[in-house]
Amino acid sequence: MKARLGLRVFALLAALNLAVFAGVGTFLTDRIEEQRSELVAEFREQIVATLEGTILPKGGLNVARILDWPGWSNVAEALVVDRNLERAPNGSLTPRGVALHPKGQVAPIARREPVLESLAVCMESGQRQAVAGGFAVPLVVEGRTWGGLWFAPRLDRTGADLSRLLWSGFAVSTVLLLVGTFAALQPLVIAPVRRLASAASRVTAGDLAARVETSDSGDEMSELLHAFNRMAERVETLTLDLESEVADALQLARKAEAAALIQKRLAAMGELAAGIAHEINNPLGGLQNAVRSLQSAELAPERRARYLRLLADGLERIEGTVAKVLRMAPRQTAAAPVDLREVVRDAAALVRHRVEAAGHELVGTLDGAPYVPWASGELDPRGALWVIGARHELGQAVLNLFANALDALDERSAAGPGRLEVVLARRGQDVLLEVRDDGPGAPPEDLDRLTDLFFSTKEVGKGTGLGLAIVHNVIDTHGGQLELSSPAGGGFVATCILPGAPAS
């Protein structure tokens, strides 16, 4: 969790204040310790001179004079001994001569032992030593070491008092500094920053009309607030302009899409017209020959009957073709059960002439068994593949898949005729429709874009980029999925998975 600006400022001020007081305290403490050391050295010289002056000529001490010396008020503990120190077998020292405690105190054994050891060393070496919080110094009379003195100066409380004073001053100054700083920063920095943060949050949330309250103080904070308002106004203007441009571009795109859809429909109409012409022209020639033959008066009755059957068969074929076209035609109909086998059969019949003209092969697989996709006649109701939807929309989708596959096969004309396969099968509760071709396929990087509007891998002028987009839209509208793949060895596979409908 990030600390607020005020807390960070207060923490910084407190740290700076602490650093200042710590520096001052360290300096004063060092100075006091230095002066204290000088005083201790001076006092040590005084006490040694005093004690050396109280030693009698025969080696005794003027105890009364020693005890009356006023300087003992500056000493916490003291011990005066002569050179008669006896070392016991265990190594400890015991005074056997003079052993005077001017302060009337006897140091504990744990502290007395190092004191006596230090006195013995300093008497032997003639050098003073610091031990047990005090000093051990030799006492010399007429150039001969008489004994030794250990004393502990009384520690004044100057350092402790100074420390308490510094900490008290630090606490008071910190409180005053923080209160004063807060009182100064609140209107000048903290409150404006909070207003700025609030306005920035509103702009981020989409309220581009949000502005921050400003003042005319002319300081840096006022300039910052004015700059934010100018920026927000500029962002609002640019956003409105951008939205207007996007709306215009979207309208142009929709117009272009509508024009392209019309072009695609015209192309589909041409495909349908070619298929219709082929399906009607084939029986029409026979019908015309039969009519001319029937006009002859010498025609035998059995041949007349045969020509009449030919007329009936040709008219039924034309009627079937018209029925297929009508089933493909858009109508305002509600979604209804549709046998996907019939949809595929009608679409295959309309592209049959193009398949045969190019020498391609169109084969089918129904529930794992081979079948002829355009075969006429009644379909076995037990094998119906029911889906819920609009028959003409599904027909347009299948016709677009066939046309897309045939375009791919035409591209490989140099390699000879191609193969187009349609697969129909049940997949659990769904119905599978798969259209495969052995054309050149599509690059892997383009597969995800093939269903985008106006995207085409064909040469300019040969594709609108709407065929697979329309198929995707139809399949998606019917609650299904369209999967496109291109095997590594070539070819293209379009897989449609539609929710199945109950046979009832």
C-alpha positions in Angstrom: 0.0 0.0 0.0 1.5 3.3 -1.0 1.9 6.0 1.6 0.1 9.3 1.1 2.1 12.4 0.1 1.5 14.0 3.5 2.9 11.0 5.4 5.9 10.8 3.2 6.6 14.5 3.7 6.2 14.1 7.5 8.5 11.1 7.5 11.1 13.0 5.6 11.0 16.0 7.9 11.2 13.8 11.0 14.2 12.0 9.5 16.0 15.3 8.7 15.2 16.6 12.2 16.5 13.4 13.7 19.7 13.6 11.7 20.3 17.2 12.7 19.7 16.5 16.4 21.9 13.3 16.2 24.7 15.3 14.6 24.5 18.1 17.2 24.2 15.5 20.1 27.3 13.6 18.8 29.3 16.8 18.5 28.4 18.0 22.0 28.9 14.6 23.6 32.4 14.3 22.1 33.2 17.8 23.3 32.0 17.0 26.8 33.9 13.7 26.9 37.0 15.5 25.8 36.7 18.1 28.5 35.8 15.4 31.1 39.0 13.5 30.1 41.0 16.7 30.7 39.4 17.2 34.1 40.1 13.6 35.1 43.7 13.9 34.1 44.1 17.2 36.1 42.3 15.6 39.1 44.5 12.6 38.9 47.6 14.8 39.1 46.2 16.6 42.1 45.3 13.5 44.1 48.6 11.9 43.5 50.5 15.1 44.5 48.3 15.3 47.7 48.8 11.7 48.7 52.6 11.8 48.0 52.7 14.8 50.3 51.0 12.9 53.2 53.5 10.0 53.3 55.6 10.3 56.4 59.4 10.0 56.3 59.3 6.5 57.8 56.8 5.2 55.3 53.6 5.7 57.2 50.6 7.8 56.2 49.1 10.9 57.6 45.7 9.4 57.6 43.9 12.4 59.2 45.3 14.7 56.5 44.4 12.3 53.8 40.8 11.9 55.0 40.4 15.7 55.4 41.3 16.3 51.8 38.3 18.0 50.2 39.0 16.5 46.8 37.5 13.2 47.8 34.1 14.6 47.0 34.9 14.1 43.3 35.8 10.4 43.9 33.4 7.5 44.0 35.8 4.8 45.3 39.5 4.8 46.2 42.1 2.4 47.6 45.6 3.3 48.9 48.2 0.5 49.4 51.9 0.3 50.0 54.2 -2.2 48.3 53.5 -5.0 50.8 51.2 -7.1 48.7 51.4 -10.8 49.3 50.4 -13.3 46.6 48.5 -16.4 47.9 49.0 -19.9 46.5 45.8 -19.5 44.5 47.4 -16.4 42.8 45.3 -13.7 44.6 46.9 -10.7 46.2 46.4 -9.5 49.8 47.7 -6.2 51.3 50.0 -6.9 54.3 50.9 -3.3 54.9 48.9 -0.1 54.3 45.4 -0.6 52.9 43.3 2.6 53.2 39.8 3.3 51.8 39.5 7.0 52.0 35.8 6.9 51.0 35.1 4.3 53.7 34.0 1.7 51.1 35.5 -1.7 50.5 35.3 -3.0 46.9 33.8 -6.4 46.4 36.2 -9.3 45.9 35.2 -9.7 42.2 36.2 -6.0 41.7 39.1 -5.8 44.2 41.2 -8.6 42.6 41.7 -6.8 39.3 42.3 -3.5 41.2 45.1 -5.1 43.3 46.6 -6.8 40.2 46.6 -3.5 38.4 48.2 -1.7 41.4 50.9 -4.4 41.5 51.7 -3.9 37.9 51.7 -0.1 38.0 54.0 -0.1 41.1 56.4 -2.5 39.3 56.3 -0.6 36.0 55.8 2.9 37.3 53.1 3.5 34.7 49.5 4.3 35.4 46.7 2.0 34.2 42.9 2.2 33.7 41.0 -0.7 35.4 37.6 -1.4 36.9 36.2 2.0 35.9 39.0 3.9 37.5 42.8 4.5 37.4 45.7 2.8 39.1 48.7 5.1 39.6 52.0 4.6 41.5 52.9 6.8 44.5 56.6 7.8 44.3 58.4 9.4 47.3 62.0 10.7 46.8 62.3 8.7 43.6 61.2 5.4 45.1 57.9 3.8 44.6 56.1 3.7 47.9 52.9 2.1 46.9 49.9 2.7 44.7 46.5 4.4 44.4 43.4 3.3 42.7 40.5 5.7 42.4 37.3 5.9 40.4 36.2 9.4 39.6 32.6 10.3 40.3 30.8 10.3 36.9 28.9 13.4 36.4 25.5 13.2 34.6 26.3 15.8 32.0 26.1 13.2 29.1 22.8 11.7 30.3 21.3 15.1 31.0 22.4 16.3 27.6 20.9 13.2 26.0 17.6 13.7 27.7 17.6 17.3 26.8 18.4 16.5 23.1 15.6 13.9 22.9 13.1 16.3 24.5 14.1 19.0 22.1 13.9 16.6 19.2 10.3 15.6 20.2 9.1 19.1 20.7 10.8 20.5 17.5 9.5 17.5 15.4 5.9 18.1 16.6 6.2 21.8 15.9 7.9 21.2 12.6 5.3 18.7 11.4 2.3 20.7 12.5 3.7 23.8 10.9 4.6 21.9 7.7 1.2 20.3 7.5 -0.5 23.7 8.0 1.6 25.1 5.2 1.4 22.1 2.8 -2.3 21.4 3.2 -3.6 24.4 1.2 -0.5 24.8 -1.0 0.2 21.2 -2.1 -1.8 18.4 -0.5 -5.3 19.7 -1.2 -4.5 20.6 -4.9 -2.8 17.3 -5.5 -5.9 15.5 -4.1 -8.1 17.5 -6.4 -5.8 16.7 -9.3 -5.8 13.0 -8.5 -9.6 13.0 -8.3 -10.0 14.7 -11.7 -7.4 12.4 -13.3 -9.4 9.3 -12.0 -12.6 10.7 -13.5 -10.9 11.3 -16.8 -9.5 7.7 -16.7 -13.1 6.4 -16.0 -14.3 8.2 -19.2 -15.5 11.5 -17.8 -13.6 13.7 -20.3 -15.4 16.8 -19.1 -13.8 16.5 -15.6 -11.8 19.6 -14.6 -9.8 20.5 -11.5 -10.5 23.7 -9.5 -7.6 26.2 -10.0 -6.4 29.3 -8.4 -4.6 32.4 -9.7 -1.7 32.2 -7.2 0.8 31.9 -10.1 3.0 29.3 -8.3 4.1 26.0 -9.8 1.1 24.1 -8.4 -1.3 26.6 -10.0 0.5 26.1 -13.3 0.3 22.3 -13.0 -3.5 22.5 -12.4 -4.0 24.8 -15.3 -1.9 22.5 -17.5 -4.0 19.5 -16.5 -7.2 21.3 -17.4 -5.7 22.3 -20.8 -4.6 18.7 -21.4 -8.1 17.3 -20.4 -9.8 19.8 -22.7 -7.4 18.8 -25.6 -8.1 15.1 -24.9 -11.8 15.7 -24.9 -11.6 17.6 -28.2 -9.4 15.0 -29.9 -11.7 12.2 -28.6 -14.8 13.9 -30.0 -13.1 14.5 -33.3 -11.9 10.8 -33.3 -15.4 9.5 -32.6 -16.7 11.6 -35.4 -14.1 10.3 -37.8 -14.7 6.8 -36.7 -18.4 7.2 -37.3 -17.8 8.6 -40.7 -15.3 5.8 -41.5 -17.8 3.2 -40.2 -20.5 4.6 -42.4 -18.2 4.4 -45.4 -17.2 0.9 -44.5 -20.8 -0.2 -44.2 -21.5 1.3 -47.6 -18.5 -0.5 -49.1 -19.7 -3.7 -47.4 -23.2 -3.3 -48.8 -21.8 -2.7 -52.3 -19.5 -5.7 -51.9 -22.4 -7.9 -50.7 -24.4 -6.8 -53.8 -21.4 -7.8 -55.9 -21.2 -11.1 -54.2 -24.9 -11.7 -54.6 -24.6 -10.9 -58.3 -21.8 -13.3 -58.6 -23.8 -15.9 -56.8 -26.7 -15.1 -59.1 -24.4 -15.8 -62.0 -23.4 -19.1 -60.5 -27.1 -20.0 -60.0 -28.0 -18.8 -63.5 -25.3 -21.0 -65.0 -26.5 -23.9 -63.0 -30.1 -23.3 -63.8 -29.4 -22.9 -67.5 -27.4 -26.1 -67.5 -30.1 -28.1 -65.7 -32.9 -26.7 -68.0 -31.1 -26.8 -71.3 -30.2 -30.5 -71.0 -33.9 -31.7 -71.0 -35.0 -28.8 -73.1 -33.3 -30.0 -76.3 -35.0 -33.4 -75.9 -38.3 -31.8 -75.3 -38.1 -29.8 -78.5 -37.2 -32.9 -80.5 -40.1 -34.7 -78.9 -42.5 -31.9 -79.7 -41.4 -31.8 -83.4 -41.8 -35.5 -83.6 -45.3 -35.4 -82.1 -46.3 -32.8 -84.7 -45.9 -35.5 -87.4 -49.3 -37.2 -88.4 -47.6 -40.4 -89.5 -46.1 -41.0 -86.0 -46.9 -44.5 -84.7 -48.9 -44.8 -81.5 -46.1 -46.5 -79.6 -43.6 -43.8 -80.5 -46.1 -41.1 -79.7 -46.5 -42.7 -76.2 -42.7 -42.8 -75.9 -42.3 -39.1 -76.8 -45.0 -38.2 -74.4 -43.1 -40.0 -71.6 -40.0 -38.1 -72.6 -42.0 -34.8 -72.4 -43.2 -35.7 -68.9 -39.7 -36.7 -67.7 -38.2 -33.5 -69.1 -40.9 -31.3 -67.5 -40.4 -33.1 -64.2 -36.7 -32.5 -64.4 -37.3 -28.8 -65.1 -39.8 -28.7 -62.3 -37.2 -30.2 -59.9 -34.6 -27.6 -60.9 -37.1 -24.8 -60.3 -37.9 -26.3 -56.9 -34.2 -26.3 -56.0 -33.9 -22.7 -57.0 -36.9 -21.8 -54.9 -35.5 -23.6 -51.9 -32.3 -21.5 -52.3 -34.3 -18.2 -52.6 -34.4 -16.0 -49.5 -37.8 -15.9 -47.9 -39.2 -14.4 -44.6 -39.6 -17.7 -42.8 -39.1 -18.7 -39.2 -36.5 -21.2 -38.2 -37.7 -24.8 -38.9 -36.3 -28.3 -39.0 -34.1 -28.8 -42.1 -32.5 -32.0 -43.4 -29.0 -31.0 -44.1 -28.7 -33.8 -46.7 -31.3 -32.0 -48.9 -29.5 -28.7 -48.6 -26.2 -30.3 -49.8 -28.0 -32.1 -52.6 -29.6 -28.9 -54.0 -26.3 -26.9 -53.8 -24.4 -29.8 -55.4 -26.9 -30.0 -58.2 -26.4 -26.3 -59.0 -22.6 -26.6 -59.3 -22.6 -30.0 -61.0 -22.3 -28.5 -64.5 -19.2 -26.5 -63.4 -17.7 -29.6 -61.9 -18.2 -31.6 -65.0 -17.2 -28.8 -67.4 -13.8 -28.5 -65.6 -13.3 -32.2 -65.3 -13.2 -32.1 -61.5 -14.5 -34.9 -59.3 -17.3 -34.3 -56.7 -17.7 -37.2 -54.2 -19.5 -37.5 -51.0 -19.5 -39.5 -47.7 -22.7 -39.9 -45.6 -22.2 -41.3 -42.1 -19.0 -43.0 -43.3 -20.5 -44.5 -46.5 -19.9 -43.2 -50.1 -22.9 -41.4 -51.8 -23.6 -39.1 -54.7 -24.2 -35.6 -53.3 -26.5 -34.5 -56.2 -28.4 -37.7 -56.6 -32.2 -37.1 -57.1 -35.0 -39.2 -55.6 -36.4 -39.7 -52.1 -33.9 -39.7 -49.3 -34.2 -42.4 -46.5 -35.9 -40.6 -43.6 -34.0 -42.8 -41.2 -30.7 -41.1 -42.1 -32.0 -37.6 -41.9 -29.6 -35.0 -40.4 -31.9 -32.5 -38.8 -30.9 -29.0 -37.8 -33.0 -26.0 -36.9 -32.5 -23.0 -39.2 -33.4 -21.2 -42.4 -33.1 -23.5 -45.4 -32.1 -20.8 -47.9 -29.4 -19.4 -45.6 -27.9 -22.8 -45.1 -28.1 -23.4 -48.8 -26.3 -20.2 -49.6 -23.5 -21.2 -47.1 -23.1 -24.6 -48.7 -23.1 -23.1 -52.2 -20.4 -20.6 -51.1 -18.3 -23.5 -49.7 -18.6 -25.3 -53.0 -17.8 -22.2 -55.0 -14.8 -21.4 -52.9 -13.5 -25.0 -53.3 -14.1 -24.9 -57.1 -12.2 -21.6 -57.3 -9.3 -23.2 -55.5 -9.4 -26.2 -57.9 -9.4 -23.9 -60.9 -6.2 -22.3 -59.6 -4.4 -25.6 -59.9 -5.6 -26.2 -63.5 -2.0 -26.8 -64.6 -1.9 -29.8 -62.4 -5.0 -31.3 -63.9 -8.6 -31.8 -62.6 -9.1 -31.7 -58.9 -11.1 -33.5 -56.3 -14.0 -32.0 -54.2 -15.4 -34.0 -51.3 -18.3 -33.3 -49.1 -18.7 -35.2 -45.8 -22.0 -35.4 -43.8 -22.1 -37.2 -40.4 -23.4 -37.1 -36.9 -21.1 -36.1 -34.1 -22.8 -36.8 -30.8 -25.7 -34.3 -30.6 -24.3 -32.2 -33.5 -24.3 -32.5 -37.3 -21.0 -32.3 -39.2 -20.6 -30.8 -42.7 -17.2 -30.9 -44.1 -16.1 -29.6 -47.6 -12.6 -30.6 -48.7 -10.6 -29.9 -51.8 -7.1 -30.7 -53.0 -6.3 -27.2 -54.2 -3.3 -25.1 -53.2 -4.6 -24.5 -49.7 -4.0 -21.3 -47.7 -0.9 -20.1 -45.7 -1.1 -20.9 -42.0 -0.8 -17.2 -41.1 -3.9 -16.4 -43.1 -6.3 -19.1 -41.6 -7.5 -16.8 -38.8 -8.3 -14.0 -41.2 -10.1 -15.9 -43.9 -13.5 -15.2 -42.3 -12.8 -11.5 -42.1 -14.8 -9.2 -44.3 -13.0 -8.3 -47.6 -10.0 -10.5 -46.9 -9.1 -12.7 -49.8 -6.1 -14.7 -50.9 -7.1 -14.6 -54.5 -5.8 -12.3 -57.1 -7.2 -8.8 -57.3 -10.5 -8.8 -59.2 -11.1 -12.6 -58.6 -12.3 -12.5 -55.0 -14.4 -10.2 -52.8 -13.4 -11.6 -49.5 -17.1 -12.2 -48.6 -17.6 -15.9 -49.4 -16.2 -17.4 -46.2 -17.3 -14.4 -44.2 -21.0 -15.1 -45.2 -20.5 -18.8 -44.4 -19.1 -17.9 -40.9 -22.0 -15.5 -40.3 -24.6 -18.1 -41.3 -23.1 -20.9 -39.2 -22.6 -18.6 -36.2 -26.3 -17.4 -36.5 -27.4 -21.0 -36.4 -25.4 -21.6 -33.2 -22.6 -23.6 -34.9 -18.9 -23.4 -35.4 -16.8 -23.0 -38.6 -13.3 -24.4 -38.5 -10.8 -23.8 -41.4 -7.6 -25.8 -41.9 -5.0 -26.3 -44.6 -3.0 -29.6 -44.3 0.7 -29.4 -44.8 0.6 -31.4 -48.0 -1.9 -29.0 -49.6 -5.6 -28.7 -49.9 -8.2 -26.9 -47.8 -10.9 -28.1 -45.3 -13.9 -26.2 -44.1 -15.7 -27.9 -41.2 -19.2 -26.8 -40.1 -20.5 -28.1 -36.8 -24.2 -27.4 -36.3 -26.5 -28.2 -33.3 -28.6 -31.2 -34.2 -32.4 -31.2 -33.9 -34.5 -34.1 -32.5 -35.8 -36.4 -35.2 -39.4 -35.8 -34.0 
